[in-house]
Amino acid sequence: MQQRIREEQTTKTSHYKKPKSSSSPRPSGRSGKPTSSKKKKQTAELDPNLFIKKAAKKEDVAYTASRKIADLPVHPDLVANLIKKGFEYPTEIQDKSIEALIDRRDLMGIAQTGTGKTGAFLIPLIDGLIGHKPEHQVLVVVPTRELAVQVEMEFKSITKGLNLFCSCFIGGVNLNRDLNELRRKSHIVIGTPGRLIDLGRQRALNFDFFDTLVLDEFDRLLDMGFQKDIQRMVKAMGHREHTILFSATEEKGQKQLIEELLEDPVAIRVSNGSTTGDNIDQEIIRVGEGQNKLEMLVGMLQQPEFEKVLVFAETKRGVSGLYKKLKNLNFKVEQIHGDKSQNYRLNALNAFKAGKIKILLATDVAARGLDITEVSHVINYQAPRSMDAYIHRIGRTGRAGKSGKAYTFVN
């Protein structure tokens, strides 16, 4: 069972709410709050054969959009910003959901990681905010700090010159910074559940001022034990009119909460029946008796084609130990996990994105939502405990229609 994690601790807003109108290389969690930081014993391992799959041919998985970005039914200034960012066509999830969200329909969107879910909700919501004061407010809840920062950056990048503002509240950030931030009005508030709930408890953030709720990476929010926090926020949103859920997976255990949150929703699924990335080659590395797992990993990392590699381990201790060993071998490597400060994690992530380091080691804190371009390989140094975790780990490569490779070490 995946260990459930709780976002760290954490703070009057003047927000106004308007009335409702095959061959391997041979180198030489659940609902409710977390109750314990102890790792529970794994009762069963996943079948290693689940980690083997050849990438489909690109022509088999390509999606042809029904229109160009220039033809989207949104404000021309927003279209201009999207084109400046180099977007020519919407992704499938964007193409299929934008009208429903412009019409303020509740929506449940299921799409594999890396398919543009963030843009799918930001573009129509931003369109509805242009020209308005921060009255029609949006609350975006995400499971991890890194994803919150990423959504904030994406919002800022496509709203240049539009006079729209957002705020981001996450654990690991100084409380006074949040209090200062809450003194100014924002159209969109982005945050992780723990910090948002703490701000609400201190009467610094009033959930009643939000009429639109977005739950991004919904399945991960539940896995990390945030169901009660979500329900608490929803109960406090007395003027909620519009709810959007985006997720990469869909499980029966989510059904009851989804029915509680959504009213006559539009359901969009663009996974094409696949449980893992169609354009990712997936193989296993078998570690036989007497073989040195670290030496096998080092042999892989020394190969030139391993240009930008994300390596996953199950625990913070596992990541730290591997970091020290690779650092001693003079690899350009960094690490991110829950014990690292927010500044450290962001600096490590930015260094990896910029190509200053070749290898990023991480726990599953990096398995969701992070948009890192050109990741050549994902390596599961320790196999994940669930298929969902596996799907999201390998989803860091093979993004935006590009190919990628994923390897999983198994005994």
N, C-alpha and C positions, 0 to 999 in steps of 0.2 A: 504494500500500500504506500502510495506516495505520501511523504511527510507534508503535512499542511503547514503553511507558512503564514505568519501574520505580519502585515506591514507595521513598521515602527510607529512610535508614538507621535504623538505630536502634542490652535486656535480660533467687527460688527459690520455687517455689510449694509450698504445703502441701496441694494438692488431693489428695483421696483417691478412688480408683476402686474401686467395689464389684466383686465377682466377677461374671462374666457369668452371668446366670440366663437555467382557462378564461380568464376575463379577468383580467388582472393590473391592480392599481391603477396609475394614471398620475399620480403626484404632481408639482405645479409646483415489527487485528492478529493474529498467529498464535502457535502454541505455541513453547515454548523461551524462554530468557532474551534480553532485548534485548542486542544486540551493539554498537550505536552510537547516539549521540544525533542523528546526521545524518538528515535527512528524505530518504527514498528517492524517486527520481523516479517520478512517476505515469505509468503506461504507457497508461492508458485512462480516459476520463471516462464517468461514468454518463449515460445518455440522459436529457435534461431532462424528457422526457415522463413519466418515472417520478415526478416531483415534482408531477404534476397529478392531482388526484382530488377529487371533490366528496364532502362528508360524507353518510353515509347518513341516512335518516330515523330519528329516535330509536326509533320503534316497531319498526324493523327490527333493531335491535341490542340491545334491552333483554333482560336476563336475569331470569327470575323464580326466586328462590331457593326451595328446597324447604322451608325453615323460617325462622323468625326467629332472631336472635341469642339471644333468651331460650330458644330450644329446642335450642341446641347441647349436645351431650353432654359438657360440661366443668364444672369446679367452679363452683358458684353464685356465689362471690365474684368469680371471673374474669368471669362473665357480667355481674354487677352493674357491674364496672369498664367493660366494653365498652359497656354501655347508657349509663352516665354520660358516656362520650365521644361519645354521639350515634349509635352504630351501631344500626341496627334490623334490617338483613338482611345476611347474609354475601355477599361477592362470589362470582362463579362459581367462581373458583379455590379460594377458601376452602371453599365449600359442597361441592365435589367431592373435596377432598383431606383434610379434617379427620379422618374416620374412619380412613383408611389410616395417617395419621401418629400418631393415638392408639394404633393397634395396632402402632406402630413398624415399619411396612413401609418399605422403601426406596422412594423416590419421585422421578420425573422430571416436573417441572411446567413446561409451556410456556404462557406467557400474555403478552399484550401489556403493555407498561409502563403503570403506573397502575391495574392491576386488583387490587391488594391482595395481591401475593405475600408481602410481609413479614408481614402478619397471618396468611397461610395457614400459615406454618411456626411463627410465634411462639405463636399461640393454643394449638395442641395440645401444643407442647413445654412451655409454661408450665403447662398443665394437669397434665402429667406430673411437674412439679417441685414443685408445691404440697405442702407438708407434709414435704418431704424435705430433708435436709442437703445441702450442695453436694458430693454424691458422684456422682450421675447428671449428669455435666457435658456441656455442649454447646459446641462450637466453631463459630462462624459466621464464614466467610471471605467478604469482599466486595472488589471491585476498587478502590474509591476511599475516601479519607478521609471525604468528605461522606456517602457512603452508610453507612459504619460509624457515624458520629455519629447519623445518622437512625435506624438500627436500634436503637441504644442508647436514644435518646429515646423511641422507640415502645415498647420493652420497659419502660422506667420508667413510662410513662404508663398502661400497662394492668396493672401489677403493684402499684399502690399498696395498702398494707396487707396484702400477701401475704407479706411477709418473704422476698422473693427478691432476689438481687443479681446485677449484671452488671459486667463490666469491658470497657473499649474500648482497644485498642492500635493506634495509627496513626503513620505517619511525620510528622515535623514537630513532635512533642511531646517535651518534655524527658525524657531517659532516666531521671532520678531519679524523676520522676513515675510512670513505669511500674513501677519497682522498688518504690516504696511501695505502688502499687496491687496488686502481686502478693503482698503480705504478708497481704492479706485474702482470704477464700474467696469465690468467685463461682460461681453456678450456670451462667451463660452468659458466655463470653468471645467478644468480637467484635473483629475486626481485619482489617487489610490484610496481604497475604502477606509483603511485605518486612519489616515490623516483627515479625510473628509468627515468621518464620524467624530473624531476628536474636536475638530473645529466646530461641528454642530453642537456637541456637548457643552462647549465653552461659550455658546451663543454668539460666536463670531461669524458663522455661516448659517444662513436661514434657507433651508431646503424648500420652503414654501414659495420662494421667488422663482423657482425653476418650473417651466411648463414642458420642457423637452428633456427626456432622459435617454442617454445612449449607454448601453452596457457592451463594451468592446471586449473581445475574447471572453465571452460569457461562460463558456465551459471551464476555462482556467480560473475564473473568479470563484466558481463553485468548488473546483478541485482544491483551491487554496483555503477553503473554509470561510468564505465571505457571504454565505447565503443570508445569515441573520443580519449582517450589516446592510446588505442590499435591501432586505425587507424593511429595516429600520428607516433607511433613507426614503424609500418609496412611500412609507406611511406618513412621513413628514412632508411629502410633496403634495400638498392639498390641491394645487392647481395644475397637476400633471395632465397634459392633453395628448402628448405624443411620446411614444416609447419605441426605441430601436434596439434590437439585439443583433450582434454580429458574432459569429463563432466559426471555428474551423471544423468542429465535430458536433454531432447531435446524438444525445443519449436519452434513453427512456426515463432515467432518473431526473432529467431536467424538465420533463413535460408538465408537471403540476405547477412549478414556479413560472414557467413560460405562460401557462394559461392564466395565472394570476396577474401577470404583468401586461399582457397584450390583449387588445380588444379588436376583434375582427381583423387579424393581421394579414398582410401579404407575406407569403412564404416564398423565398427564392433560394434555390439550391443549385450550385454550379460546380459541384465536385465531380460530376460525370461518373459517379459510381465508384470512384477510386478512393482508397483510404490513404494513399501516400502519393507524393509528387510524381506525376507521370514522366517528367523529364529528368528524373534523378536515378542514376545507376546506384543500386543498393546491394552491397555484398557484406559477407562476414569474414572476420579474421579469426581462425581457430587457434587457440593457444593450447598446445599440447603439453603433456606432462614433461617437465624439465625445460621447457622453453621460457625465455625471459620476455615477459610482456613489454616491459619498458624498452628493451633493445629492439623489439619488433616495431614499436611506435616510432622510435628514433630513426630506424631505417626507412620508414615511410616518409617522415618529415624531411629527411635529407634528399629525397627525390625531387627534381626540379619542378615537376608538374604540381606538387603540393605548394601552391603559391600563396594562398590565403586560407588558413585552416582554423576551423572552430572545433575545439575538442571538449567533449562533455564528460564529466564525472558526476556520480550520484551525490556526493557529500562535499561540504565546504572543506573538510579536512583532506579529502581526496584531491580536490583542486589545488589546495595549498601545497601538499606534498609533491604533486606532479610539477607544479610551478618551480619549486626549488630545484628539483632534479634537472629540468630542462634549462633553467637559468644557468646552472653550473656547467652545462654542456654548451653554453654560449649561444643558445637559441634566442631570437628576438621574440619574447613571449610576455604576455600579461594575463591577469586573472580577474574575474569578477564573480562575486558571490555575496551572500547576505551579511557577512561580517565586515565587508569593506564599506567605507564611507561613500556617500553619494558622489562626492567630488572625485574620489579615486575611481569609482566605477565608470563615471562619465569620461574621465581622462583616458582610461584604458580602452573604452569603446571607441572614442574618437581617434586614438592612435591606431587602432585596428582598421577603422574605416579609411583613414588616410594612408595606410600602407606603411606606417612607421614601424609596425611590428608584424610578423608573419603569422603568429599563432596566438589565439585567444582561448584561454581555458575558462570553463564556466560550469556552474550547476544549472539546473533547469530554469534559473532566473533569466537566462538568455534564450530560452527555448521558444518564447512567444513574442510575436509582434515586432521584433526588431528588424528594421529594414537595412541590411548591410549588403551593399552591392559587391558583386564579383567574388563571393566566397567560393573558392574552388572545391573544397572538401569539408565535410562534417565527419568527425570521428567520434564514435561512442566508445571511449576508453573503458567506461563501465556501462553495461547495457541498461537501458531504462527499465523501469518497473511496470510500465503500462504502455499499451499501443498508442494511446493519445500522446504521451510524452515523446515517444519515438517519432510520431508524425510531425510534431512541432519542432523537435530538434533538427531533423533532416531538412525541414522547410526553410532553414537559414541559407541553404544553397539551392541552385536551380530556380532562382527567382526571376520574375518578369519574362518568362518564356525561355530563359537561358538554361543550359544543361548544368548538371552538378553531379557530384559523387558523394556517397555516404558509405562509411565502413563501420561495422560494429564488432568489437572484440567479444568472443564467446569462448568459454572453456570447452 
